[in-house]
Structures are given as structure tokens and as C-alpha cells.
């Protein structure tokens, strides 16, 4: 088994959110990064952001250590074949969120799978494009690697080295298993979020005026680029359909029971809510493992520059680590409620520090 190797020279094909974020992360590690994209504007912006230099057109370059194919699932195989014919790099990986279909297409096209390891970083944003890219996007995030038996140890080593250099956590997984998993935890939820958000298109001003954090949380990912997502869903159609059918069954049964209106029917709906609690609790916490139980400290804050920075500074003075943050805005008022998640034993200490500095902390 070859040891992990950090590529010193890489080519990134595709300067969207993921490709540019990888480029920025590797630049911070001192790697030489060359960029290419059919979208000249996206390429120019990525170069301006310091993600690397544009790959020269037509000029014969020495093969890079690694080429990262940051293209949609349907384009992975043809992009890999083209890159290998050009001798772009010694090893190749991709970042598409579907693995089985691109691998099958690559084999069918005759791509050299000894130099390719399919990959998928489980990180992203509802925003897209190089302007949303961040060098720290992958820190602590799982990064699936679906190496086929043909892949050489050297190829696996350099791709694994890329993941670790970007701060990701490599997870070796079979391609078909990966696709079923992401259908459950990513692709299916995206469609469900879109379905909820779609109901808002016909909402009146009263309903929209009553929108709270709950509907914002549920619909956040529905703001993602539909063109990108139809490609993802089409490439992973069967596993996603399985998830949506199961969710639709639960919802249809719940709707029928709610129309029934009896106490017995309500108990069955309550069972779905309890199963939801149980499923939610199984999502790993930010450090992996079980989700810890945090206490929430609420702070009423005015909407003015520097307020959040001062609150975080106060938390540091109190010796309290803030585990998570959410903000609930007050519609029509220059105020918001900041919710700070902290370990239970630190909650009162933080609340006391904030009150002493003049902030309103309920409770």
C-alpha cells in the first residue's frame, strides 16, 4: 500500500464552488495550481481570487501530479477520457456527488481506471460559483473515495493526500453504497426541501409575514442551482426515488390520519414525530459520534456593525466555547435574537458575562 502523498502540482478542471475551494486550499499548502474551465468568466474570477493560474491553451505542459475534475456527474467520464488523452496528470479524481454511473461510463469509454479514484467531498453551500469558494470549506468534512480494484496504490495515495491536505476526512466506500447513502442524507432531502419551498410560491402576504426560522431551516437548501441539481438527481435517480417514495408514504399516511381527527389517529402521527426525533438524534455531532446535548443562551441584539464580534469577544473572556450559532431576525425591527449553543455547564457563566456587558439575556 502506497503512503499518502501531497501533490505539489495540480490541475483543477472546473472552477465552480468545489473546484475553486480545492484550488484555494491547495494554494495555502504551497501547491502550484493550474485552472481550466469552459466558462471564461468563472475561470477569470477564480484566478482573480488567487486560486491559481489559467492552464495555457494548446501548450504542452509537463503532467501534473493530480488533476481534479470538478464537473457535473454526466461530464465526468468524457472529461476524464479527454484529460487522459492529453496526458494532463499522473493521477485523476473527481468531486461529483454521484459515483456509480460516472464510473460505469468511464469503463465503457475505455478510460484508464488505474489512475483514477472517484471522490465526493460532503461539503458545499446553497450558493454556487467561484465567488462562494472558501479554502476552509472541507475542514473536518467527510470526503468519500470510491477506489476501484484497478486503481494503483500510488493513485489512491495521491488522492487521499489531496483530501487530507484540504482538511477533509477520507472515507473509503463502494460506489453503489455511496449513492444509496447520499440519496438518503443529501439528494432526497434536497427534493423534499424544494417541495416545501414550492408551496410558498402561492402563499399570501399574511403567511409570508408569519415565516419563522423553521421554514427558513427547512427550505434553505432549496435555494441551490436547479440546473446543477437536475444533473445530480438524474444520475442517481433510482436511489433518490426510493427515498422519496418512503417519505411520500409517511406524509400520505400522516395526512390521512390528520383528516381522521381521532385521538387514535393523532397517536399515530405522534409516532412519526417521535421517529423523527430518533432519526435526528442519530446525525453525528460536529466532532463525530453522538450529538452532544447543548444548552442555548439567547441574546437580544441590535442590528448594527460589530455587535456579533463583541458578543464573541465576551464569550472568549468568559472562557466559553460557542459550539453553534443561529440568528432569528425580528421582521420590521432593527433587532434579532442570537441563539448561542454551549455546553450546559457554561451557559450561566456566559449569560452572566453578557448581562454584565449590557445585553438582554432572557431567563
TIRO-530113 format. One line per 2 residues: number of its first residue (from 1); for each residue x, y, z of C-alpha. Coordinates in Angstrom, 1 decimal. Layout:
N
NUM	X/Y/Z  ...
***
This chain:
363
1	0.0/0.0/0.0  1.4/3.3/-1.0
3	1.7/6.1/1.5  -0.3/9.3/1.1
5	1.4/11.9/-1.0  0.5/15.6/-1.2
7	0.5/16.7/-4.8  2.8/19.7/-5.5
9	1.3/20.5/-8.8  -2.4/20.0/-9.6
11	-4.8/20.9/-12.4  -8.4/21.7/-11.5
13	-10.9/21.3/-14.3  -14.0/23.3/-13.4
15	-13.9/26.5/-11.3  -17.2/26.3/-9.5
17	-17.6/26.3/-5.7  -15.9/22.9/-5.1
19	-13.2/23.2/-7.7  -12.2/26.7/-6.7
21	-12.3/25.8/-3.0  -9.9/22.8/-3.6
23	-7.7/25.2/-5.5  -7.6/27.7/-2.7
25	-6.9/25.1/-0.1  -4.1/23.6/-2.1
27	-2.6/27.0/-2.8  -2.5/27.5/1.0
29	-0.5/24.3/1.2  2.0/25.7/-1.3
31	1.0/23.7/-4.3  1.1/25.0/-7.9
33	-2.4/25.1/-9.2  -3.5/25.4/-12.8
35	-7.1/26.1/-13.6  -9.3/25.5/-16.6
37	-13.0/26.0/-17.3  -15.2/26.3/-20.4
39	-16.8/29.3/-18.6  -14.3/32.1/-19.2
41	-15.9/34.4/-16.7  -15.8/31.8/-13.9
43	-12.1/31.0/-14.7  -11.2/34.6/-14.7
45	-12.8/35.1/-11.3  -11.1/32.1/-9.8
47	-7.7/33.4/-11.0  -8.5/36.8/-9.6
49	-9.4/35.2/-6.2  -5.9/33.7/-6.1
51	-7.0/30.1/-6.7  -4.3/29.5/-9.3
53	-3.2/30.4/-12.8  -5.0/29.6/-16.0
55	-3.9/26.4/-17.8  -2.2/27.6/-21.0
57	-4.2/26.6/-24.2  -2.5/24.3/-26.6
59	0.9/24.5/-24.9  2.4/21.1/-24.0
61	2.7/21.0/-20.2  4.5/18.5/-18.0
63	1.9/16.2/-16.5  0.7/17.5/-13.1
65	0.8/15.2/-10.1  -3.0/15.2/-9.9
67	-6.0/16.5/-11.9  -9.2/17.2/-10.1
69	-12.3/17.0/-12.3  -14.8/19.4/-10.8
71	-17.6/18.8/-13.3  -21.2/17.5/-13.1
73	-21.8/13.7/-12.9  -22.8/13.4/-16.6
75	-19.5/15.1/-17.7  -17.0/13.1/-15.5
77	-16.3/10.2/-17.9  -15.8/12.3/-21.0
79	-13.7/14.8/-19.1  -11.6/12.0/-17.7
81	-11.1/10.5/-21.1  -10.1/13.8/-22.7
83	-7.7/14.6/-19.8  -6.0/11.2/-20.0
85	-5.6/11.6/-23.8  -3.9/14.9/-23.2
87	-1.7/13.5/-20.5  -2.8/16.2/-18.1
89	-1.7/14.4/-14.9  -0.3/11.2/-13.4
91	-3.5/10.7/-11.4  -7.1/11.8/-11.5
93	-10.1/12.2/-9.2  -13.5/13.9/-9.4
95	-15.8/15.6/-7.0  -19.2/14.7/-8.4
97	-21.9/13.7/-5.9  -22.8/10.5/-7.8
99	-20.3/7.8/-8.2  -21.7/4.5/-9.8
101	-22.9/6.0/-13.1  -19.7/8.0/-13.9
103	-17.6/5.0/-13.1  -19.6/2.8/-15.4
105	-19.5/5.3/-18.2  -15.7/5.8/-17.7
107	-15.2/2.0/-18.0  -17.4/1.9/-21.1
109	-15.4/4.7/-22.8  -12.1/2.9/-22.1
111	-10.7/5.3/-19.5  -7.6/4.2/-17.6
113	-9.1/3.4/-14.2  -5.7/2.5/-12.8
115	-5.0/6.3/-12.5  -8.5/7.3/-11.3
117	-10.1/7.4/-7.9  -13.7/8.7/-7.8
119	-14.3/11.1/-5.0  -17.0/13.2/-3.4
121	-16.4/15.8/-0.7  -19.5/16.1/1.6
123	-19.3/19.9/1.8  -21.0/22.7/0.0
125	-23.4/25.6/0.1  -26.7/26.7/-1.4
127	-24.5/29.3/-3.1  -22.6/28.3/-6.2
129	-19.7/29.6/-8.4  -16.1/30.6/-7.6
131	-17.3/33.7/-5.6  -18.7/31.4/-2.9
133	-15.5/29.3/-2.6  -13.5/29.0/0.6
135	-10.2/27.4/1.4  -11.6/26.0/4.7
137	-14.8/24.5/3.1  -13.6/20.9/3.7
139	-12.3/21.2/7.2  -13.5/18.2/9.2
141	-15.9/17.2/6.5  -16.2/13.6/5.2
143	-14.8/13.0/1.7  -15.9/9.8/0.1
145	-13.4/7.9/-2.0  -14.6/5.1/-4.2
147	-11.4/3.4/-5.5  -12.0/0.5/-7.9
149	-9.8/-2.6/-7.8  -7.9/-1.3/-10.8
151	-6.7/1.8/-9.1  -3.0/1.7/-8.2
153	-1.8/2.2/-4.6  0.1/5.3/-5.9
155	-3.1/6.8/-7.3  -5.0/6.1/-4.1
157	-2.2/7.6/-2.1  -2.1/10.9/-4.0
159	-5.9/11.3/-4.0  -6.0/10.6/-0.2
161	-3.2/13.1/0.2  -5.3/15.7/-1.5
163	-8.3/15.1/0.8  -6.1/15.4/3.9
165	-4.3/18.5/2.6  -7.7/20.2/2.1
167	-8.7/19.3/5.7  -11.2/16.6/4.8
169	-11.7/13.2/6.3  -11.2/10.4/3.7
171	-13.9/7.7/3.8  -13.4/4.6/1.7
173	-16.8/3.4/0.4  -18.2/1.3/-2.5
175	-19.7/3.4/-5.3  -23.2/1.9/-5.2
177	-23.3/2.1/-1.4  -22.2/5.8/-1.6
179	-25.0/6.6/-4.0  -27.6/5.0/-1.7
181	-26.2/6.8/1.3  -26.2/10.3/-0.4
183	-29.7/9.7/-1.7  -30.8/9.4/1.9
185	-28.8/12.2/3.5  -28.5/14.7/0.7
187	-30.3/14.2/-2.6  -33.7/13.1/-1.2
189	-33.7/15.9/1.5  -33.0/18.4/-1.3
191	-36.1/17.4/-3.2  -38.2/17.5/0.0
193	-36.8/21.0/0.8  -37.7/22.1/-2.7
195	-41.2/20.6/-2.4  -41.9/22.6/0.8
197	-40.4/25.8/-0.7  -42.6/25.3/-3.8
199	-45.7/25.6/-1.7  -44.6/29.2/-0.8
201	-44.9/30.4/-4.4  -48.7/30.7/-3.9
203	-48.6/32.0/-0.3  -50.2/35.3/0.5
205	-48.6/38.1/2.4  -50.1/37.0/5.7
207	-48.4/33.6/5.5  -45.1/35.0/4.3
209	-45.2/37.6/7.1  -45.5/34.9/9.7
211	-42.5/33.0/8.3  -40.1/32.0/11.1
213	-36.8/30.2/11.5  -38.5/26.8/11.0
215	-39.5/27.3/7.4  -36.1/29.0/6.7
217	-34.3/26.0/8.0  -36.3/23.5/6.0
219	-36.1/25.5/2.8  -32.5/26.8/2.9
221	-31.0/24.2/0.5  -33.9/24.8/-1.9
223	-32.1/28.0/-3.0  -29.4/25.9/-4.8
225	-29.0/26.0/-8.5  -31.7/23.8/-10.2
227	-29.5/23.2/-13.3  -26.8/21.6/-11.1
229	-29.3/19.6/-9.1  -31.3/18.1/-12.0
231	-28.0/16.6/-13.2  -27.3/15.1/-9.8
233	-30.8/13.7/-9.4  -30.9/12.3/-12.9
235	-27.5/10.5/-12.3  -28.8/9.0/-9.0
237	-32.4/8.6/-9.9  -33.3/5.1/-8.6
239	-31.9/5.5/-5.0  -33.4/9.0/-4.8
241	-36.8/7.7/-6.0  -36.6/5.0/-3.2
243	-36.1/7.7/-0.6  -38.8/10.0/-1.9
245	-41.4/7.2/-2.1  -40.7/6.3/1.5
247	-41.1/9.9/2.6  -44.2/10.3/0.5
249	-45.7/7.3/2.1  -45.1/8.7/5.6
251	-46.6/12.0/4.6  -49.6/10.5/2.9
253	-50.4/8.4/6.0  -49.9/11.4/8.2
255	-52.3/13.5/6.0  -54.9/10.7/6.1
257	-54.7/10.4/9.9  -54.9/14.1/10.5
259	-58.1/14.3/8.4  -59.5/11.5/10.5
261	-59.1/13.7/13.6  -59.5/11.0/16.2
263	-57.3/10.6/19.2  -56.1/7.2/17.9
265	-55.1/8.9/14.6  -53.2/11.6/16.5
267	-51.3/9.0/18.3  -50.1/7.5/15.0
269	-49.0/10.9/13.8  -47.2/11.4/17.1
271	-45.3/8.2/16.4  -43.9/9.7/13.2
273	-42.8/12.8/15.1  -41.1/10.6/17.7
275	-39.3/8.6/14.9  -38.2/12.0/13.5
277	-36.7/12.8/16.9  -34.9/9.5/17.0
279	-33.6/9.9/13.4  -32.4/13.5/14.0
281	-30.5/12.4/17.1  -28.5/9.9/15.1
283	-26.9/12.5/12.9  -23.3/12.8/14.2
285	-22.2/15.9/16.1  -19.6/18.3/14.7
287	-16.8/16.2/16.2  -18.3/12.9/15.0
289	-20.1/10.4/17.3  -23.3/11.1/19.1
291	-24.7/14.7/19.1  -24.0/16.3/22.5
293	-26.8/18.0/24.4  -26.1/21.7/24.3
295	-27.7/24.5/26.3  -29.0/27.5/24.4
297	-28.2/31.1/25.6  -30.5/33.6/23.9
299	-29.3/37.2/23.5  -31.3/40.1/22.1
301	-29.0/42.1/19.8  -29.5/45.3/17.8
303	-28.8/45.1/14.1  -25.6/47.2/13.9
305	-22.0/46.7/12.9  -19.7/45.0/15.3
307	-22.4/43.5/17.7  -21.6/39.9/16.9
309	-17.9/40.4/17.3  -18.3/42.0/20.7
311	-20.5/39.1/21.8  -18.0/36.5/20.7
313	-15.3/38.5/22.4  -17.3/38.4/25.6
315	-17.7/34.6/25.3  -13.9/34.4/25.0
317	-13.3/36.5/28.1  -15.8/34.2/30.0
319	-13.8/31.2/28.7  -16.8/29.8/26.9
321	-16.6/28.0/23.6  -19.6/28.7/21.3
323	-20.5/25.4/19.6  -23.1/26.7/17.2
325	-24.9/30.0/16.4  -28.3/30.9/14.9
327	-30.0/34.3/14.5  -33.7/34.9/14.5
329	-34.5/38.3/12.9  -37.4/40.4/14.1
331	-39.4/41.4/10.9  -39.7/45.1/10.6
333	-37.5/45.8/13.6  -33.7/46.5/13.9
335	-33.4/43.6/16.4  -32.7/39.9/16.4
337	-32.4/37.1/18.8  -29.0/35.4/18.8
339	-29.0/31.7/20.0  -25.7/30.5/21.2
341	-25.2/26.8/21.8  -22.8/25.9/24.6
343	-22.0/23.0/26.9  -24.6/23.1/29.7
345	-22.1/23.9/32.5  -21.0/27.0/30.7
347	-24.5/28.5/30.0  -24.9/30.5/33.2
349	-21.4/31.8/33.1  -21.9/33.1/29.6
351	-25.3/34.6/30.4  -23.8/36.4/33.4
353	-20.9/37.9/31.3  -23.3/39.1/28.6
355	-25.7/40.7/31.1  -22.8/42.4/32.8
357	-21.9/44.0/29.5  -25.4/45.3/28.9
359	-27.0/42.7/26.6  -30.5/41.5/27.3
361	-30.4/37.7/28.0  -33.8/36.2/28.8
363	-34.2/33.6/31.5
***
